Amino acid sequence: MAESRKRWDTDDRFVGVADASAFAPAVEELAALARRPGWVAEDPQVHLVPHLLGAGVDGMRVTGCRAAEDGVLMVTAEHIPGDGRGVIRRRAWALLGTIAEPAACVREHRDGDAVVFEVVTGIPEGGPFASHGHVIRLTVLPEGTRPE
């Protein structure tokens, strides 16, 4: 039973040292903004895609970008076959860093051969521009793989 409580392969504590409640207000603020009608900005192809295409992240190549009707910018990229999850994550975050706003949430999961990063990023109230946001789904596949 103890094995299932491990947080990583060499974990022998089974519990952390604190909680993250001091940071919870920022997470809650972004969640509230994400629920605001009309908060996701229009034309992500104009505002975000040039930055993604110009990012130049070694080992990761953007292969497609399209805006869905719900405002989500669907981005596909390729990584070098055999790259480990940590390498893919670092490269994906470097790519996402080119479009990140002051507030951001990134959720990562696997979908077959793909590693998918679902992103909400935006400017909270009080920033240099009116509060707005962007939603991105970055799907990273091994080079030469076709998205389904």
N, C-alpha and C positions, 0 to 999 in steps of 0.2 A: 504494500500500500504506500509506503514511503516514496517509492520510485515515482508514483503519479503526482506527488507534491513537489517534485524537483522543478525549479524554474529554468534550469539549464543543466547540462550534463554533469558538472562537478558540484552542483549546489548541495550543501549539507546543512544549511540554515533553515530552508523551507519558508522563510518569511523575510521581508525587507526591513529597513531601518526607519521608515517613516511613510506618511501618505503624501499625496500631492495636492492637498486641499488648498494650499496657498495659490496654486495656479488655476484652480477650478473656475474662478470668475472670468478669466479670459476665454476659457473653453466655452463656458455658458454664454458669454457675450457673442462669440462667433456662431454658436448654435441658434441664438435668437435672431441674429442678422440673417442667417441662412433661411430662416422661416419667413422672413419679411417678403410680402408680395412685391414683385418687380425689382428685387435687390440684385439679381444676376444681370450683369451688363450685356448689352447687345453686341453683335459683331466681334466675337472672339477671334475670328480669322484676321481681322484688322489689328486688334489690340495685342493679341498673344502670339499668334502663329509666327510672325517675323522674328520674335525673340527665340522661340523654340528652334526654328530652322537655322538661326545664326548662332546657336549655343556652342557648337563645336565641342561636345563632350566626347573625349576619346573612348572608343569601345562601344558607343551607342549612337545609332543613326535614326533620326526621325524619318519615317517612311510614309506617313499620312496624317492629315488633320482634316476633320470635318465637324461642322457644328450640327448638333442634333436639334430637333424642334423644341426640346425642353431647355435649351440653353447650354447643355453640356458640350464642351469641346472634346471630341473623341480623337485622341492622339495615339498613333501606333509608332512603335520604335523597335529596332532590332539590337540585340546584344550579341557578343561573340559566343558561339556555341561552347559549352563547357564552363562558362562563367558561373561562379557560385552565387547564391542568393545575396550575400553581403556585398559583393562587387556590383551586382545588378542594382541593388538598393542605393549604393553610393552614387552610381552614375545617374540613376533616375532622379535622386534628390538634387544633383548638380544641374540636371536639365530643368527640373521644376523650379529651382532657385532663380532661373532667368525670368520667371513670370510671377513669382510669389509676391504677395502684398504683405503689409504689416501683420495681418492675422491669417493663420493658415492651419488647416487640419489635413493630414494625409493618412489614409487607411490603405494598407497593403494586404493583398491576398493572392493566392494561387488560383489559376483556372486552367487546368491541364498543363501545357507547356508554357503558358503565359504567366507573367507576374503583373498584376493589375494594381495601379495606384489610383485611388479615388481621392480627389482633392477639392477642398473648398478653401478659397483664399479671397481676401478682400480687405477693404479699408473700413475700419470702424468709424463711428461718429468722431468728429473733432480732428480729422486728418486734413491734408492739404486739398483734398477733393471731397465731394459729397460721398457719403458712404455707398459703396457698391461692391459687388463681388463677381467671382468667376468660379465655374465648376468645370473640372477637368477629369477625364478618365484616361489615364495613360496605360496602354497595354504594351508590355515589352515581351517580345518573342525572340527565340534564337534566330540568328541570321538565316535567311532562306526559307523560313516558315511562313506560310500564308495564314492570315487571320481568318477565323471562321465567320 
